[in-house]
Amino acid sequence: MNIQIFGTKKCFDTKKAERYFKERKIKYQLIDLNIKGLSKGELQSVITSVGLEKLINSKSKLYEKLNLSYIRSLEIKGEILLNNPLLLNTPVVRNGKQATVGYEPELWKAWE
């Protein structure tokens, strides 16, 4: 397993995801979205796995600031998400080509 957790240090669900893998002694890599976002390939892989709409945090201030509710093009939304990683719902947990958004221990258990 090659687990990557994309989130922020202040996000409660990201901390819960870290604890989940730590308790099971599963190695993971935490990527802080305040420092670094997903690469284009990583983002595309996650979008393929979970869908773009599930990734976007429509409750964030940045979502409103960028007027994303008025943008219909998924391609443009993907580009905006690539340049603004704090728009992501967190945590985004990747295991190869599989991915989840949010705290999803039932799905992670199937990865073990």
Protein Blocks (a to p, Z undefined) as FASTA:
>chain_A
ZZdddddfklmklmmmmmmmmmnopacddddfklpccdfklmmmmmmmnopklmpcfkbm
klmmnommmpmblklmmmmmmmmmmlpccddddehjbccedjdfklmmmmZZ
